[in-house]
Amino acid sequence: MSKDLDHKCKQCRREGVKLFLKGEKCYGPKCPIVRRNYPPGIHGAKKTRQRLTEYGHQLREKQKAKKIYGILERPFRNYYQKAIKQKGDTNEILGQLLEMRLDNVIYRLGLAKSRKAARQLVSHGFFLVNGKKVNIPSYQVKIKDEITIKPSKTKTKAFIDLNLEKHEVPGWLHFDPKEMKAKIINRPKEEELEKSFNTRLIVEFYSR
């Protein structure tokens, strides 16, 4: 499976905003976008960020969303195609499809410090959905699905240093940190979706 191998911090600097791709490092003073808030490259420091056209704004929002969730162009376009086929607000449905990926749910639960780490844990078979192992990061969870850690993996290093009781879990998820069990209560509401990008501009980009 192909994936984006571009340096994570360079991706944030290119977009000019924090995409929170590297977990705790993004919150500290050593975050590169804090120390070098200009585009990457040999001439980056000399450049000024250009004013974007309407198309440019739409493109940048799409690129930000792809990088945040770690999705390449073809599967990302597929999410748009799924969203327009469903009844309701396409902007909101697109955001819900992205949020309800299994790797993103694991990240939202606080069981991984970044979406990249969550994707790796899912790929290595650390989690069960309704008692069955699921190792597909893009797996779409559904309402009433129960997510647990595979019993043989509960004592691994990945979960030792996590401060789960203080982690704020979104309202559409329920998580018991003692039992290490989560349940999907509902689809995320508009105010609970990722705010780092504008889904309306993404929909406009693909509907051109």
C-alpha positions in Angstrom: 0.0 0.0 0.0 1.4 3.4 -1.0 1.8 6.2 1.6 3.0 9.7 2.0 6.7 9.6 3.0 7.2 13.4 3.2 8.6 14.6 6.5 5.7 15.4 8.8 7.0 18.8 10.0 7.6 19.9 6.5 4.0 19.2 5.7 2.9 21.6 8.5 5.3 24.3 7.4 4.1 24.0 3.8 0.5 24.5 4.9 1.4 27.3 7.4 -0.5 25.7 10.2 -0.1 22.9 12.8 -1.5 19.6 11.5 -0.6 17.8 14.7 1.1 14.9 12.9 3.8 14.1 15.4 1.9 13.8 18.7 3.4 15.6 21.8 6.1 17.3 19.8 3.5 19.5 18.1 2.5 21.0 21.5 6.0 21.9 22.6 8.4 24.8 21.9 10.5 22.6 19.6 7.7 22.3 17.1 9.4 23.4 13.8 6.5 25.6 12.7 7.0 27.6 15.9 10.7 28.0 15.3 10.6 28.3 11.5 7.2 29.6 10.4 8.0 29.7 6.7 7.8 27.2 3.8 10.4 24.4 3.7 13.2 24.4 1.1 16.4 26.4 0.5 14.5 29.5 -0.4 11.7 29.1 2.1 12.9 31.8 4.5 13.0 34.4 1.7 9.5 33.6 0.5 6.3 35.4 1.5 3.1 33.4 1.5 1.2 34.3 -1.7 -2.4 35.3 -1.7 -4.4 32.4 -3.0 -7.2 32.3 -5.5 -10.5 30.7 -4.8 -9.2 27.5 -6.4 -6.0 27.8 -4.4 -7.9 28.0 -1.1 -10.0 24.9 -2.0 -6.9 23.0 -3.0 -5.0 23.9 0.2 -8.0 22.8 2.4 -8.1 19.4 0.6 -4.3 19.0 1.0 -4.6 19.8 4.7 -7.3 17.2 5.3 -5.4 14.6 3.4 -2.3 15.2 5.5 -4.1 15.3 8.8 -5.8 11.9 8.2 -2.9 10.4 6.3 -4.9 9.7 3.2 -3.7 9.7 -0.5 -5.7 11.3 -3.3 -7.6 8.4 -4.7 -9.1 7.1 -1.4 -9.7 10.7 -0.3 -11.7 11.3 -3.5 -13.7 8.1 -2.7 -14.8 9.6 0.6 -16.2 12.5 -1.3 -18.0 10.2 -3.7 -19.5 8.3 -0.8 -20.6 11.6 0.9 -22.5 12.9 -2.1 -24.4 9.7 -2.5 -25.8 10.0 1.1 -28.8 12.1 2.1 -28.0 15.1 4.1 -25.4 17.8 4.3 -22.5 16.6 2.1 -20.0 18.8 4.1 -20.9 17.2 7.4 -21.1 13.7 6.0 -17.6 14.0 4.5 -16.3 15.1 7.9 -18.1 12.2 9.6 -16.6 9.6 7.2 -13.1 10.9 8.0 -13.7 10.9 11.7 -15.2 7.5 11.8 -12.1 5.8 10.4 -10.9 3.2 13.0 -7.4 4.7 13.2 -8.9 8.2 13.9 -11.2 6.7 16.6 -8.2 5.2 18.3 -6.5 8.6 18.2 -9.6 10.3 19.5 -9.8 7.8 22.4 -6.3 8.8 23.5 -4.9 5.3 22.8 -2.3 6.7 20.5 -0.4 10.0 20.5 -0.9 10.7 16.8 -3.0 9.3 14.0 0.1 7.8 12.4 0.8 5.9 15.7 -2.9 4.8 15.8 -2.7 3.6 12.2 0.3 1.5 13.0 -1.4 0.0 16.1 -4.4 -0.9 14.0 -2.3 -2.4 11.2 -0.5 -4.6 13.7 -3.8 -6.1 15.0 -3.9 -4.4 18.4 -7.7 -3.8 18.4 -11.0 -5.8 18.2 -14.2 -4.4 16.9 -17.2 -6.3 18.3 -14.8 -9.1 19.4 -13.2 -9.5 16.0 -9.7 -8.4 15.0 -9.7 -5.5 12.5 -6.3 -4.5 11.1 -7.6 -2.0 8.4 -7.0 1.6 9.5 -9.7 2.9 7.1 -12.3 0.6 8.6 -15.5 2.6 9.1 -16.9 2.1 12.6 -20.7 2.2 13.1 -23.0 3.2 15.9 -23.1 0.7 18.7 -19.7 -0.8 17.6 -17.6 -1.8 20.6 -13.8 -1.4 20.4 -11.4 -3.2 22.8 -7.7 -3.9 22.9 -6.7 -7.5 22.0 -6.1 -9.2 25.5 -2.5 -10.2 24.6 -1.6 -6.5 23.7 -3.0 -4.7 26.9 0.4 -4.7 28.7 2.5 -3.6 25.8 4.6 -0.5 25.9 2.3 1.4 23.6 -0.3 1.8 26.4 1.9 2.1 29.5 2.5 5.9 29.5 -0.9 7.0 28.4 -2.9 9.3 30.8 -6.3 8.1 29.7 -8.3 9.3 32.7 -7.4 12.9 31.9 -7.9 12.6 28.1 -11.0 14.4 26.8 -13.0 12.0 24.6 -15.5 13.5 22.1 -19.2 13.2 23.0 -19.9 10.8 20.2 -17.7 8.2 21.8 -17.9 6.5 25.2 -14.7 5.1 26.8 -14.1 3.3 30.0 -10.3 3.7 30.8 -10.4 1.0 33.5 -11.9 -1.6 31.2 -10.1 -0.2 28.2 -13.4 -0.5 26.3 -15.0 2.0 23.9 -18.4 2.3 22.2 -19.6 4.4 19.3 -22.6 6.3 20.7 -23.5 8.4 17.6 -22.1 10.0 14.5 -20.1 13.1 15.3 -22.1 16.3 15.2 -20.9 19.3 13.1 -19.3 21.0 16.2 -17.4 17.8 17.0 -15.7 17.4 13.6 -12.0 18.3 12.9 -11.7 22.1 12.7 -8.3 22.4 11.0 -9.8 22.4 7.6 -13.0 23.5 5.8 -15.0 20.6 4.4 -17.2 23.0 2.4 -14.2 24.2 0.4 -13.2 20.5 -0.2 -16.7 19.7 -1.6 -16.5 22.8 -3.8 -13.1 21.6 -5.1 -14.3 18.2 -6.2 -17.7 19.5 -7.5 -16.0 21.9 -10.0 
